[in-house]
Amino acid sequence: MTNGTILPTENTSWGFWGTMRERAAAAWPIAFTAIHDATAANAEAVRTFLDSRHGRHFADEVSNHLHAGAGLADAIANASATARGADHEVIDAA
């Protein structure tokens, strides 16, 4: 992330933050940066995405990778790759 602006969530109950629960504080800046870098969207748009139902679905995908044994950063990278499609490499949890 070039400008380093990671906005705080405005939706602690739902979206990415609410779905990640106890991992939310650690996961938010990693996910925020991953979404920004993948899309080049501005910080407001990234927060809006993560705070929405789409952010909840993204968090579900992160959770799937965590359950498969990936660490948090790799799980987020893998979820981002999955969301972008099969043309991006998924990091193996092994």
DSSP file (Angstrom, degrees, kcal/mol; ACC not computed):
  #  RESIDUE AA STRUCTURE BP1 BP2  ACC     N-H-->O    O-->H-N    N-H-->O    O-->H-N    TCO  KAPPA ALPHA  PHI   PSI    X-CA   Y-CA   Z-CA
    1    1 A M              0   0    0      0, 0.0    32,-0.1     0, 0.0    33,-0.0   0.000 360.0 360.0 360.0 121.1    0.0    0.0    0.0
    2    2 A T        +     0   0    0      1,-0.2    35,-0.0     2,-0.1     0, 0.0   0.888 360.0  34.9 -74.3 -40.9    1.7    3.1   -1.2
    3    3 A N  S    S-     0   0    0      2,-0.1    -1,-0.2     1,-0.0     3,-0.1   0.578  94.0-135.1 -94.3  -8.1    0.1    5.8    1.0
    4    4 A G        +     0   0    0      1,-0.2     2,-0.9    29,-0.0    -2,-0.1   0.559  50.4 148.0  72.6   8.7   -0.2    3.7    4.1
    5    5 A T        +     0   0    0      2,-0.0     2,-0.6     1,-0.0    -1,-0.2  -0.687  17.6 174.0 -83.7 107.9   -3.8    4.8    4.9
    6    6 A I        -     0   0    0     -2,-0.9    27,-0.0    -3,-0.1    22,-0.0  -0.943  19.4-151.4-112.9 108.8   -5.6    2.0    6.6
    7    7 A L        -     0   0    0     -2,-0.6     2,-0.1    36,-0.1     3,-0.1  -0.501  18.4-112.6 -78.8 146.6   -9.0    3.3    7.7
    8    8 A P        -     0   0    0      0, 0.0    -1,-0.1     0, 0.0    39,-0.0  -0.396  39.5 -93.0 -73.8 156.4  -10.7    1.7   10.7
    9    9 A T        -     0   0    0      1,-0.1     3,-0.1    -2,-0.1    39,-0.1  -0.299  23.2-162.1 -63.2 151.8  -13.9   -0.3   10.2
   10   10 A E  S    S+     0   0    0     37,-0.2     2,-0.2     1,-0.2    -1,-0.1   0.173  83.9  57.6-112.7  11.3  -17.2    1.4   10.6
   11   11 A N        +     0   0    0      3,-0.1     7,-0.6     1,-0.1     6,-0.3  -0.661  51.7 162.9-145.6  80.7  -19.0   -1.9   11.1
   12   12 A T  S    S+     0   0    0     -2,-0.2     9,-0.1     1,-0.2    -1,-0.1   0.631  77.3  54.8 -77.3 -11.9  -17.7   -4.0   14.0
   13   13 A S  S    S+     0   0    0      5,-0.0    -1,-0.2     4,-0.0     2,-0.2   0.802 117.8   9.3 -90.6 -31.0  -20.8   -6.2   14.1
   14   14 A W  S  > S+     0   0    0     -3,-0.1     4,-2.5    37,-0.1     5,-0.2  -0.462  96.0  50.6-132.0-161.6  -20.9   -7.5   10.5
   15   15 A G  H  > S-     0   0    0      1,-0.2     4,-1.7     2,-0.2    36,-0.2  -0.153 114.7 -31.1  60.0-155.8  -18.8   -7.5    7.3
   16   16 A F  H  > S+     0   0    0     34,-3.5     4,-2.4     2,-0.2    -1,-0.2   0.934 141.0  49.5 -61.8 -48.7  -15.2   -8.6    7.5
   17   17 A W  H  > S+     0   0    0     33,-0.3     4,-1.2    -6,-0.3     7,-0.2   0.939 112.3  46.1 -59.7 -50.9  -14.6   -7.4   11.1
   18   18 A G  H  < S+     0   0    0     -4,-2.5    -1,-0.2    -7,-0.6    -2,-0.2   0.839 114.3  48.5 -63.3 -33.7  -17.7   -9.0   12.6
   19   19 A T  H  < S+     0   0    0     -4,-1.7    -1,-0.2    -5,-0.2    -2,-0.2   0.868 110.5  49.7 -74.5 -36.9  -17.0  -12.3   10.8
   20   20 A M  H >< S+     0   0    0     -4,-2.4     3,-2.4     1,-0.2     4,-0.2   0.672  83.0 170.1 -77.2 -16.2  -13.3  -12.5   11.8
   21   21 A R  G ><  +     0   0    0     -4,-1.2     3,-2.0     1,-0.3     4,-0.4  -0.144  68.0  15.5  45.0-114.6  -14.3  -11.8   15.5
   22   22 A E  G 3  S+     0   0    0      1,-0.3    -1,-0.3     2,-0.1     4,-0.2   0.679 132.4  49.8 -66.6 -16.7  -11.2  -12.4   17.7
   23   23 A R  G <> S+     0   0    0     -3,-2.4     4,-2.6     1,-0.1     3,-0.3   0.461  84.5  96.6 -94.3  -2.3   -8.9  -12.3   14.7
   24   24 A A  H <> S+     0   0    0     -3,-2.0     4,-2.9     1,-0.2    -2,-0.1   0.885  78.1  52.5 -59.2 -45.4  -10.3   -9.0   13.4
   25   25 A A  H  4 S+     0   0    0     -4,-0.4    -1,-0.2     1,-0.2    -2,-0.1   0.887 117.5  38.4 -62.1 -38.8   -7.8   -6.6   14.8
   26   26 A A  H  > S+     0   0    0     -3,-0.3     4,-0.6    -4,-0.2    -1,-0.2   0.857 120.0  46.7 -77.0 -36.1   -4.9   -8.5   13.4
   27   27 A A  H  X S+     0   0    0     -4,-2.6     4,-3.0     1,-0.2     5,-0.3   0.828  95.8  73.2 -78.2 -33.0   -6.6   -9.4   10.1
   28   28 A W  H  X S+     0   0    0     -4,-2.9     4,-3.2     1,-0.2     5,-0.2   0.913  98.6  43.0 -53.9 -54.5   -8.0   -5.9    9.2
   29   29 A P  H  > S+     0   0    0      0, 0.0     4,-1.9     0, 0.0    -1,-0.2   0.860 116.4  49.1 -64.8 -31.6   -4.7   -4.2    8.2
   30   30 A I  H  X S+     0   0    0     -4,-0.6     4,-2.3     2,-0.2    -2,-0.2   0.940 115.9  42.4 -69.3 -46.6   -3.5   -7.2    6.3
   31   31 A A  H  X S+     0   0    0     -4,-3.0     4,-2.9     2,-0.2     5,-0.3   0.905 112.3  54.6 -66.0 -41.6   -6.9   -7.6    4.4
   32   32 A F  H  X S+     0   0    0     -4,-3.2     4,-2.4    -5,-0.3    -1,-0.2   0.933 112.1  43.6 -57.8 -47.1   -7.1   -3.8    3.9
   33   33 A T  H  X S+     0   0    0     -4,-1.9     4,-2.9    -5,-0.2     5,-0.2   0.904 113.0  52.0 -65.4 -42.3   -3.7   -3.7    2.2
   34   34 A A  H  X S+     0   0    0     -4,-2.3     4,-2.0     2,-0.2    -2,-0.2   0.919 112.6  44.6 -62.2 -44.5   -4.4   -6.9    0.2
   35   35 A I  H  X S+     0   0    0     -4,-2.9     4,-1.9     2,-0.2     6,-0.4   0.928 114.7  49.1 -66.8 -44.3   -7.7   -5.5   -1.2
   36   36 A H  H  X S+     0   0    0     -4,-2.4     4,-3.3    -5,-0.3     5,-0.3   0.945 113.4  46.0 -59.0 -48.5   -6.1   -2.1   -1.9
   37   37 A D  H  < S+     0   0    0     -4,-2.9    -1,-0.2     1,-0.2    -2,-0.2   0.844 114.4  48.3 -65.7 -34.0   -3.1   -3.6   -3.7
   38   38 A A  H  < S+     0   0    0     -4,-2.0    -1,-0.2    -5,-0.2    -2,-0.2   0.797 128.5  21.9 -75.4 -28.8   -5.3   -6.0   -5.7
   39   39 A T  H  < S-     0   0    0     -4,-1.9    -2,-0.2    -3,-0.2    -3,-0.2   0.643  85.4-136.4-114.7 -19.4   -7.7   -3.3   -6.8
   40   40 A A     <  +     0   0    0     -4,-3.3    -4,-0.1    -5,-0.3    -3,-0.1   0.706  51.8 155.7  60.9  21.4   -5.9    0.0   -6.5
   41   41 A A        -     0   0    0     -6,-0.4    -1,-0.2    -5,-0.3    -2,-0.1  -0.378  48.7-100.1 -72.1 155.6   -9.2    1.3   -5.0
   42   42 A N     >  -     0   0    0     -3,-0.1     4,-2.1     1,-0.1     3,-0.3  -0.301  37.2-101.1 -72.8 165.6   -9.1    4.3   -2.7
   43   43 A A  H  > S+     0   0    0      1,-0.2     4,-2.5     2,-0.2     5,-0.2   0.849 121.1  54.2 -58.8 -39.1   -9.1    3.7    1.1
   44   44 A E  H  > S+     0   0    0      1,-0.2     4,-2.5     2,-0.2    -1,-0.2   0.911 109.3  48.3 -62.2 -42.2  -12.8    4.6    1.4
   45   45 A A  H  > S+     0   0    0     -3,-0.3     4,-2.4     2,-0.2    -2,-0.2   0.880 110.3  51.3 -66.8 -38.4  -13.8    2.1   -1.2
   46   46 A V  H  X S+     0   0    0     -4,-2.1     4,-2.7     2,-0.2     5,-0.2   0.938 112.0  46.6 -63.7 -46.4  -11.7   -0.6    0.5
   47   47 A R  H  X S+     0   0    0     -4,-2.5     4,-2.6     1,-0.2    -2,-0.2   0.924 111.1  52.1 -62.0 -43.5  -13.3    0.1    3.8
   48   48 A T  H  X S+     0   0    0     -4,-2.5     4,-0.6     2,-0.2     7,-0.2   0.917 111.5  47.4 -58.6 -43.9  -16.8    0.1    2.2
   49   49 A F  H >< S+     0   0    0     -4,-2.4     3,-1.2     1,-0.2     6,-1.0   0.958 114.2  45.3 -60.8 -52.2  -16.0   -3.3    0.6
   50   50 A L  H 3< S+     0   0    0     -4,-2.7   -34,-3.5     1,-0.3   -33,-0.3   0.832 112.8  51.2 -64.9 -32.0  -14.7   -4.9    3.8
   51   51 A D  H 3< S+     0   0    0     -4,-2.6    -1,-0.3   -36,-0.2    -2,-0.2   0.551 103.0  78.7 -80.3  -7.2  -17.6   -3.5    5.9
   52   52 A S  S <X S-     0   0    0     -3,-1.2     4,-1.5    -4,-0.6     3,-0.3  -0.236 102.2 -92.2 -93.7-178.7  -20.2   -4.9    3.5
   53   53 A R  H  > S+     0   0    0      1,-0.2     4,-2.1     2,-0.2     5,-0.1   0.799 127.0  61.0 -62.8 -27.8  -21.7   -8.3    2.9
   54   54 A H  H  > S+     0   0    0      2,-0.2     4,-2.3     1,-0.2    -1,-0.2   0.873 101.3  52.1 -66.7 -36.3  -18.9   -8.8    0.4
   55   55 A G  H  > S+     0   0    0     -6,-1.0     4,-2.6    -3,-0.3    -2,-0.2   0.865 106.8  53.4 -64.7 -36.7  -16.4   -8.3    3.2
   56   56 A R  H  X S+     0   0    0     -4,-1.5     4,-2.2     2,-0.2    -2,-0.2   0.919 109.4  47.8 -63.4 -43.0  -18.2  -11.0    5.1
   57   57 A H  H  X S+     0   0    0     -4,-2.1     4,-1.9     2,-0.2    -2,-0.2   0.890 110.8  51.5 -65.2 -38.3  -17.9  -13.4    2.2
   58   58 A F  H  X S+     0   0    0     -4,-2.3     4,-2.3     1,-0.2    -2,-0.2   0.920 109.5  50.2 -62.0 -43.5  -14.2  -12.5    1.9
   59   59 A A  H  X S+     0   0    0     -4,-2.6     4,-2.7     1,-0.2    -2,-0.2   0.868 106.5  55.6 -63.4 -36.6  -13.8  -13.2    5.6
   60   60 A D  H  X S+     0   0    0     -4,-2.2     4,-2.0     2,-0.2    -1,-0.2   0.914 108.7  47.6 -60.2 -42.1  -15.5  -16.6    5.1
   61   61 A E  H  X S+     0   0    0     -4,-1.9     4,-1.8     2,-0.2    -2,-0.2   0.896 110.3  51.6 -67.0 -40.1  -12.9  -17.4    2.5
   62   62 A V  H  X S+     0   0    0     -4,-2.3     4,-2.4     1,-0.2    -2,-0.2   0.935 109.2  51.5 -58.6 -46.0  -10.1  -16.3    4.8
   63   63 A S  H  X S+     0   0    0     -4,-2.7     4,-2.7     1,-0.2    -2,-0.2   0.869 105.1  55.9 -60.8 -38.1  -11.6  -18.6    7.5
   64   64 A N  H  X S+     0   0    0     -4,-2.0     4,-1.4     1,-0.2    -1,-0.2   0.917 109.9  45.4 -60.4 -42.7  -11.6  -21.5    5.0
   65   65 A H  H  <>S+     0   0    0     -4,-1.8     5,-2.3     2,-0.2     4,-0.3   0.869 111.7  51.9 -70.6 -36.0   -7.9  -21.1    4.4
   66   66 A L  H ><5S+     0   0    0     -4,-2.4     3,-1.7     1,-0.2    -2,-0.2   0.930 108.6  51.4 -62.0 -44.3   -7.2  -20.7    8.1
   67   67 A H  H 3<5S+     0   0    0     -4,-2.7    -1,-0.2     1,-0.3    -2,-0.2   0.822 104.7  57.4 -62.2 -31.2   -9.1  -23.9    8.8
   68   68 A A  T 3<5S-     0   0    0     -4,-1.4    -1,-0.3    -5,-0.2    -2,-0.2   0.496 130.0 -94.3 -79.6  -3.3   -7.0  -25.6    6.1
   69   69 A G  T < 5S+     0   0    0     -3,-1.7    -3,-0.2     1,-0.3    -2,-0.1   0.441  77.1 139.5 110.1  -0.1   -3.8  -24.7    8.0
   70   70 A A      < -     0   0    0     -5,-2.3    -1,-0.3     1,-0.1    23,-0.1  -0.438  52.8-116.3 -73.7 150.1   -2.7  -21.4    6.5
   71   71 A G     >  -     0   0    0     -2,-0.1     4,-2.9     1,-0.1     5,-0.2  -0.312  38.4 -95.1 -73.3 170.5   -1.4  -18.6    8.8
   72   72 A L  H  > S+     0   0    0      1,-0.2     4,-2.2     2,-0.2     5,-0.2   0.922 123.1  45.2 -59.0 -50.5   -3.3  -15.4    8.8
   73   73 A A  H  > S+     0   0    0      1,-0.2     4,-2.4     2,-0.2    -1,-0.2   0.913 116.9  45.8 -62.4 -42.5   -1.3  -13.5    6.2
   74   74 A D  H  > S+     0   0    0      2,-0.2     4,-2.9     1,-0.2    17,-0.3   0.884 110.0  54.6 -67.5 -37.9   -1.3  -16.5    3.9
   75   75 A A  H  X S+     0   0    0     -4,-2.9     4,-2.4     2,-0.2    -2,-0.2   0.906 110.9  45.5 -61.8 -41.2   -5.0  -17.1    4.4
   76   76 A I  H  X S+     0   0    0     -4,-2.2     4,-2.4    -5,-0.2    -2,-0.2   0.918 113.3  49.2 -68.4 -43.1   -5.7  -13.5    3.4
   77   77 A A  H  X S+     0   0    0     -4,-2.4     4,-2.4     1,-0.2    -2,-0.2   0.907 112.9  48.2 -60.7 -41.4   -3.4  -13.7    0.4
   78   78 A N  H  X S+     0   0    0     -4,-2.9     4,-2.7     2,-0.2    -2,-0.2   0.903 110.9  49.8 -66.9 -41.3   -5.1  -17.0   -0.6
   79   79 A A  H  X S+     0   0    0     -4,-2.4     4,-2.4     2,-0.2    -2,-0.2   0.893 111.4  49.9 -64.3 -38.9   -8.6  -15.5   -0.2
   80   80 A S  H  X S+     0   0    0     -4,-2.4     4,-1.8     2,-0.2    -2,-0.2   0.919 111.6  47.9 -64.7 -43.4   -7.5  -12.6   -2.3
   81   81 A A  H  X S+     0   0    0     -4,-2.4     4,-1.2     2,-0.2     7,-0.3   0.908 111.6  50.5 -63.2 -41.8   -6.1  -14.9   -5.0
   82   82 A T  H  < S+     0   0    0     -4,-2.7     3,-0.4     1,-0.2    -2,-0.2   0.913 109.7  50.5 -61.8 -42.8   -9.3  -16.9   -5.0
   83   83 A A  H  < S+     0   0    0     -4,-2.4    -1,-0.2     1,-0.2    -2,-0.2   0.836 110.6  49.6 -65.4 -32.4  -11.4  -13.8   -5.3
   84   84 A R  H  < S-     0   0    0     -4,-1.8    -1,-0.2     1,-0.3    -2,-0.2   0.674 119.9-106.0 -81.5 -17.1   -9.4  -12.7   -8.3
   85   85 A G    ><  -     0   0    0     -4,-1.2     3,-1.4    -3,-0.4    -1,-0.3  -0.465  39.1 -59.1 115.9 172.2   -9.6  -16.0  -10.0
   86   86 A A  T 3  S+     0   0    0      1,-0.3    -1,-0.1    -2,-0.2     4,-0.1   0.552 112.6  80.9 -71.2  -8.8   -7.5  -19.1  -10.8
   87   87 A D  T 3  S+     0   0    0     -3,-0.2     2,-0.4    -6,-0.1    -1,-0.3   0.531  83.2  75.2 -78.2  -1.9   -4.9  -17.1  -12.7
   88   88 A H  S <  S-     0   0    0     -3,-1.4     2,-0.1    -7,-0.3    -3,-0.1  -0.886  91.1-107.6-111.0 142.6   -3.2  -16.1   -9.4
   89   89 A E        -     0   0    0     -2,-0.4     2,-0.5     1,-0.0    -8,-0.1  -0.411  23.3-145.2 -70.3 135.2   -1.2  -18.4   -7.3
   90   90 A V        -     0   0    0     -2,-0.1     2,-0.4    -4,-0.1   -12,-0.1  -0.887  23.1-120.9 -98.6 131.1   -2.6  -19.7   -4.0
   91   91 A I        -     0   0    0     -2,-0.5     2,-0.2   -17,-0.3   -13,-0.1  -0.577  26.7-122.2 -76.1 126.3    0.0  -20.2   -1.3
   92   92 A D        -     0   0    0     -2,-0.4    -1,-0.1     1,-0.1   -18,-0.0  -0.482   9.1-146.9 -71.1 134.6    0.2  -23.8   -0.1
   93   93 A A              0   0    0      1,-0.2    -1,-0.1    -2,-0.2    -2,-0.0   0.660 360.0 360.0 -74.8 -16.7   -0.5  -24.1    3.7
   94   94 A A              0   0    0    -24,-0.0    -1,-0.2     0, 0.0    -2,-0.1   0.485 360.0 360.0 -71.6 360.0    1.9  -27.1    3.9
